[in-house]
Amino acid sequence: MTDRPSVAVDQSEEPSADAFGIDAFTLDDRLRLFHFAAAEKRHDYLWLLRAFDRGRVNYQVLLHASDARDMLTQLAAEHPAARAVGEVQPLLDALADWKLLDRSYDGTRAANLAEYRNRHYVYQFTQAGYRAFRAVEDVLGATLEDAQLSRLVFPDILADLRALARANTDGDAEEVYRKLSRLDGVLTDMAQRSARFYLMLGDLARTNDARPEVFLAHKDALLSHMREFTAELARYAPLLADAVQDVADTGVDRLVERAASADERLFRSGPERLEDWRQRWSGLVHWFAEGEHSESERLQTATVTAISGVLALLRRVTEARKGGVSRESQLRHLAQWFTSCPSDADAHALFRVAFDLGSPRHIAVPYEDPELIPSRLSWWEAEPVVLARTLVQSGRAPALHGPGRIERNDAQRQHLRAQQLKAQAQARSAAASLAGDGVYGRVLDEPETQALLGLLDLALSARVPVTRGVAAAGAHGVRLTLQPAAGSTTVHTVRGRFHLGGLRLEVTA
C-alpha cells in the first residue's frame, strides 16, 4: 500500500550473522548491482543477462560460459543486436564481481585431472541481481500505456470488499488472506499508475512548446480519460467507504489474525506478520474511509486539477499556433542570443534593437495658453509643458471620456422583487402542503405540482444514494425521497396523472 513507510538501509549497516540470500546484501552491494548499466560494454552486459533470463524461463538456472554463448546465439536469431557480444568469460567475471551473478564450481564437467584443476565454473542469477536486471528492463520497456488511470478496477474492489466481509464473518481465514492480498495489490498498482500518469502529464507540459502537435494529437483522449475516471471515482467513493466500514464492523482484529494465520511467508515471525497485515488494512482504510482526507479524495482532486491544467495548456498551445510561435519560445530564443553575444557592446546593441528603450519619443504638445509664453524664450527659460502619463508611456493622447449614465428604473426593480418574493412564498407554501397532506389520495393544484416536479428533478439529477431509498433531494424546507414499492403508484395533479413504476414518493419536513 502507498502509506506503508519504505525501509531505509544505512550504508554502514552490516547484515546479521544468520542472513543469507538477498538479506546478506549491504547497501553498497545493492548499489553496485547497477554498474553494468553504466559500464562501457553495457549493451553486451544487457544481452548476456537477457540470455540468462531466457535460460531461467526454460528452467535452466545454472549456465556455463558455453551455455551462455548458446543462449546468445538463440537470441541473435530474433534480435540481430545480440550478435555484437564478444567474449563472454570476462563479462561473466565482471557480473559475478558486481554480485549480479553467483559463481560456483562444477566438478562434473572435468573429464581429466587437468580440466579439474582448471576449475570449471557455472553461473546463475542472484536474487538481488535478478531484481536489478528486471528494474533496468522495466525502464527500457516502459511506454505510455503504463501511464493510465484505471477506472474499471472500482467494481472489482467493491466486490472484493463485500466478499472480504462475508469471509471474515464466516471465519474463512484463507479467503480473508486471498481477498486482502488482492486488494493490497490492486490499490498498490492503482497508486503507481496514477503517479506515472501525473508524471506523464508533467512531461507533456514541459515539451509542448517544442512539439505542440504531440499534445494536440492526444488532448481529446486525455480529457476523456480523466473525466471518465473522475466520474467513476465520484460514483464509487461512497459505496467503497460503506463497504470498508462493513468489513470493519465484522472485527478488524479477527480479520488481521486470520490473514496472518494463512500467510505462508517462512522468514517472518507471527508478530511481524500481524503488524504487516494491520498496516495493509490501515492503508485500505486510508484509501477510502477517511472522508475528505482519504487517498481517493486526494486522487479525485488531483484529477480535477489535471483537467484544468490540460485545458490551460490547450489554450496556450492554441494561442501559440495562431501566431506561429509562442511568446515563451520567443523569449527563450532571445535569451539564447544574449548569452551568445561575444561582448557587452554586442549585448547592448541587441538590447536596443530588441526593446528600443534607448530611442527618444518625439512629442509635440502646445501650451494651454500659448500667448502667456513669449516665443523668443528658449526651452531652458520657458515654463515646462505638463504632459499626460499615457502620452509619455504609450504615445497615445489621453481621451477624457466620463462614465456613461446609468439608467435606473426603481419602479421596475421593486415590481420584479415583489414577484420574486411572492413566487418564493408560494413555493414554500406548496412544499409545506406536500409535506403535511402527502401526494397521494388527492389532486395536487398547480403550485403543488410545480413544487413536486422541481423536487423530483433535483433528486433524479443529483443521484445521491440514501440508506433506505433510491434517491433524495431537499428544497424549500422539505425533503423528497424515492422509496422502492411493489407495483406502480399514481399521483393525481391538475395537469393529469403521474405514474411511477416500482417507486413511491415521500415528502417530509
N, C-alpha and C positions, 0 to 999 in steps of 0.2 A: 504494500500500500504506500501511497506517497507520503503519509505522515510519519512513517517509521524512520527514526534517525539513522543515517548512514554511519558505519563504524569507521572511524579514522585510525589508521595504524601508525604508531610512532616509528620514525625511521630507526631509532636506537633500540626499538623493542626486539628482543630475541625470542624465537619460538621456544615453547616449553620442551622439556626433555622427551616427553611421550608424543610429541607432534609428529605427524607423518603426512605424506601427500601434499596437498595444496596448503595445509596449515603450517608446513615447515618452511614456506617461502616468506622471507622477510620483505620489508618494503623495498629495499634496494634490489632484491631478486625480482620482484614483480615489475619494477620499472625497467630493468634490463631486458625483460621479455620483448619489449617493443624496439630493441636496437635493430632488428632485421629490417624494419620498415623504413629506417633512415640510412641504412648502410649503402655502400657503393654498388653492391650487387643485389639490391633489394628485389629486383624483378626475379632474379634467379632463386633467391630465398623463398619468394612467394610461390613460384611454380613448384619448388621442391616440397613445400608444406602442403600445397594442393595435392601433390602426389600422395603424401602420407594420409591426407584426408580421404582420398579415394580408396586407399587400402583399408582405412578404418571402416568406411561404409561397407566394404566387402568382407569384414570380419578378419582382415589380415592386419593385425595390430603391429607385430614385430616385423621390421623390414631391414634387410641387409642393404649395403650400397648397391649391389647388383639389382635387388628387388626395386629399390627406389628408381634406378635408371629405367627398368622395365615399365614402371608406372608412368614415368615421364614420357616414354615412347607412346603409351596408350593415350596420354593427354595430348601429345603433339598431333595425333590423328584428328582430334576435334579442334584443338587450339594451336595453330601453327607457331604462336609466340613461344610455346614451351620448348621448341627445338633449339632455341638460343642458349639454353642452360648448358654450361660446360661440365667440368669435372665435379662430381657430386661429393667426393670424400671430404675435401676442405669445407664445403658448405655444411655437411653433416657435423663436422667437428665444431664449427662456429656455432651452429644452432644448439649443440649439446653444451657448449660453454655458457651460452645465454640461458640455458635450462628450459628451452622450448621443447627439446627432445631429451629423452632419457637414454643413456648409452649403457649397454650391458654386454657381457662376454658370452658368446655362443660357442661352446666347445664341440658341439655336434657337427660343425662344418669342417673340422680339421680331419683331413684324410691321412696325414702322416705327422711325424713329430715336428717337422719344420713348420708346417702350417699351424700346428698347435701353439708353437712358440710365437708365431706372427700375430696371434690374438685377433680372431675374427670377432667383430662387433656387430650387434644388431641395435636398431634404434626404434623408439616409439614416442608418441606424444606424452608429455607430462600433462597433468590436469590443468595447471596454470598456463602452460604453453598452448594447449588447445583453446582455452578461453581467450588468450591474446590473439591467436590466429583468427578465431571467429569474430572478435571485435574488429579486426582490420578488414575482414571480408564483409562485415555488415556496413562499414563505412564505404568500401569500394562499391558495394551493390545497392546503396541507398538511392531511392528515386522519390519523385513527388508523390507516388502512390502511397508511400508510408506516411505522408503528412496529410491526414484527413480525419475529420471528426466522424465518429461512428454513432449515428442516431438509431440504427436498428438493434443496438445492444440493450436498450432500455426494457423492451418486453421480456427479454431473457433474464435480465437482472430481477425484474419484478416476479417472474415465475420461480426463479431460484430462491428468492427471499420467502415466498409463500411455502415452497417445498421445505426450506430450512426450518420454518416454524412448525410444520407438521412433523418433521423428523425429530425435532427436539421434544415435542410433546409426546411422541411415541417412544422416545428413548432409543432411537436408532443411531448409534454412535458413528457407524461407517457412513451412513447417508449424511449426517451432520458434517463429517470431515470432507466428504466429496463436494457438497454444496458450498461450504465455507471456503474451500480451496478454489473452487471455480469462481466464486465472487471475488476473491482476492486477486486472482489472475486477470479477470475481466476488467476490474477497476484499475489495476496497475497498467494494463495495456491502454485503456482509455486515457489515463493521465499522460502516458508517454506520447500517444498520438496527438493529444491536444497540445502538448508542449511543442512537438515538432511542427504542428500546423501553424502556431503563432510565430515560431521562428521562421517558417517559410514566408509568412506574410511580411515579417520584418525584412527578409532578404529581397522580396519583391518590391517593397517600398524603397529600398536603397538603390535598386538597379533600374527603376522605372524611367529615370531621366535619360539613361543611355539607350535603353531598349523599351520604349513605350508600347511597341507592338506586342511584346510579350504579355504585358499587363492587359491590354485591350483584348487579347485573344482569350484570356482566362477570367475576365471580370464577371461575366454572366454566370459561369459555373461556380465561381467563388461566392457570389452573393446568394445564389440559390441554395448552395450547400449550407452556408451559415444560417440562413433564415429557416430552412427545414430543420436543422439541428436545434436551433433556439426554440422553435415551436414544439418539437418533441420533448425537449428537456423541460419546458414550462408545463407541458401536459402531464408528464410522468413524475415530476418532482414531488407533488403532494402524495401521490399514490405510493411512491417509493418510501417516503418518510413514514407513512402509515404502516407499510409493510415492515420496516425496520423496528417500529415500536411494537408491532405484533410479535416479532421474534424476541424482542427484549422482555415482553410480558411472559413468555414461556420460561424465562430464567436464564440470565447471562452466565452465571457461574456453572450451571449444568451444561450449557452449550459449550463453554470453553473446556470443561473437563472431558466431555465426550469427544470433542475434536482432538484433544491431546492424547486421549486413550487410543484413538485409531491412528495416530501419527506414527509412521514407521521409520522415522529418522533414527539411525542407530547411535550416532555420536552426540546426542543431546539428552540431557537428564530430564526427568519428569518435570521439575520446577521450570526448567528452561523452555520446555515445550508449552507448558501452561502460560508462561509470560508471553511467548511468541504469539500464541493464538489469541490471547487477550488484547495484544496490540493490534492484531489484524481486525478483530471485532471493533476496537476503538476507531480504527481507520474507516471502517464501514459506516459507523455512526457519524463520524466527521464528514463523510461524503454527503449524506442525505438527511440526517436527523437533527441538525443544529440550526435550522431556520436560516436567518439572514447571514450567519457566519459559516454556513456549510460550504463544502467544496463545490457542490453542484450550483449553488447560488453564485459563487465566485466565477465558475465556468460560464454561466449564463451572462453575467455582467461583462466578462472579458469578450464573449462572442458579440454582444451588442456593441461594445466599444470597437471591436474589429470591423463590424459592418460600417460604423460611422467613419472609421479610418479608411476603409476601401472606397467609400463614396467620396470622401475628401480627396483621396488620391486620384480617383477618376476625374474629378473636377480639375485638378491641377494638370493632369495629362492632357485632358481635352483642351484646356486653355493654351497649353504649350504647343499643341499641334496646330491650333489656329494661327499662331504666329510663326510657325516653322521651327522654333526652338524656344525652350523655356527660359524665364528670367534667371533661374538658378544656374542653368548651363552657361548663359552669357557671363554671369559674374565669375563662375569658375574659370572660364577661358581667359577672362580679363585678369584674374589673379595670377594665372599661369604666365601671362605676358609680363606682368610686373616682376615676378620672380626671375624671369629670363632676361631682364634688362642688364646689359653689361656694366652700366654705371648709373650713378644717381641722376646725372643730367638727362640720360635717356628715360629714366623713370619719371622725372618731372615733365619731360616733353610728352610722354604717353599720357600722363595725368591731365595735362592741358588739353590734349586732343580728345580724350575720352569724356571729360566732365566740363571743360570750357569754363571753369570757375575763375580764371585769371583775367578774362576779357572784360573790358568795361561795358556797362549797359548805358546806351545813349538815350537820354530822356529830355524832352523839351516840354517844360511846364512854365506857363507865364505867371506873373504875379496876379493876385486877385484884383489889385487896382494898379495897373502899370503907371498911371500918372503920378503916383506917390514916389516912385523911384526914378530919379533922372537917368536918362540913357547914357550920360557921359561918365557915370560911375563905373568903375571896374567891379569884377566879381569879388575882389578882396574887400572892397569898401561897402558894397551894397548889402542889404539885409538878405539872409538866406531865404530860399523858397521852401515852403512847407510841402513835403512830399508824402503821399499816401503809402502805407506799408505794402499794400498789394501791388502798387506800381513798381516799387523797388524790387520786391521779391519775384514777381512773375511777369512784370512788364505790361500788365493789364490795368487800365484805369478803373478805379472803384466805381461801381454802379450803386448809387444811393436809391434803393427802392424800399419803401416801407412795407411792413407786412400787410397782407390783404385783410380786408374787413371780414370779420366772422359774422355770418348771419345767424342769429339766434331766434328760434321760434319757441318761446316758453310755453305757449298755449298747447302746441302740438306735443311737446315733451311731456307736459302734465297729463295730456289725454292718453298717450301711449303708456305712461307709468301706471295710470289708473286701470287701463285694460290689462296690463301685466299682473298687477296685484289681484284683480278680480279673477283672472284665469288661475292664478296660484291658489286662491282661496277655494275656488270651485273644484280644483283637482284634489286639494286636501279633504274637502267635504265628501267628495265622491269616494276617495280611498278609505275614509273612515266608515262610510256607509258599507263598503265592501267588506271591511273587517268586522263590522258589527252584525250585519244581516246575512253575510255569506253571498255566494254567487249562484247557488242552486235553489230551485223551488220558487223562483220569481223572475220577472222580466226586468233586466237592467236598463235604466234610462241612458240617454246619450252621454252625459258626463261620466257615469259609472262605466259605460262601455269603453270610452276613451282611456280612462284610468287603468282598466283591466288589460286592454291591449298594450298599453305602454309598459306595464309591469311584466307582461308575458314576453314582450320584445327584449327587455333587459335581461330576463332570466335565460332566454334561449341564446342570446348573443354572448353573454358572459360565460356560460358553460362552467359554472363553479360547482364542483361536486360537493354534496352535502351528506350528512350522516344517514338520513332516512329517506331522502328524496332523490329525484333525478337532477334538478337544478333549482336555484332560488335567486331572488333579487329583491331589493328593497328600495322604496321611494315614497315620498310624501308621508312618512311616518308609519308605513305598513310594510309587510313582508309577504311576498307571494312565493309559495313552494309548490312544485310539481311532484305529486305523490303517485307511485305506481298503483293502479287499480285494475280490478278484473273487468273485462269488457270495455265499454266506452262510456263516457259521461257527456252530457249536453248542457250548455249554458244558453239561456234564452235572453236575447237582447232586442232592443228596438230595431236593430239592423237585420235581425234574423237569428238563426240557431247556429251555435258554435260547437262542433263535435270534437271530442278529444279521445283518440284511441288508446286505451291502456293507461290513461293518466287522469288524475283528479286534482283540481285546483284548491288550495287552501290559502286564505288571506288572513293574516293575524296582525295585530297592532304591534 
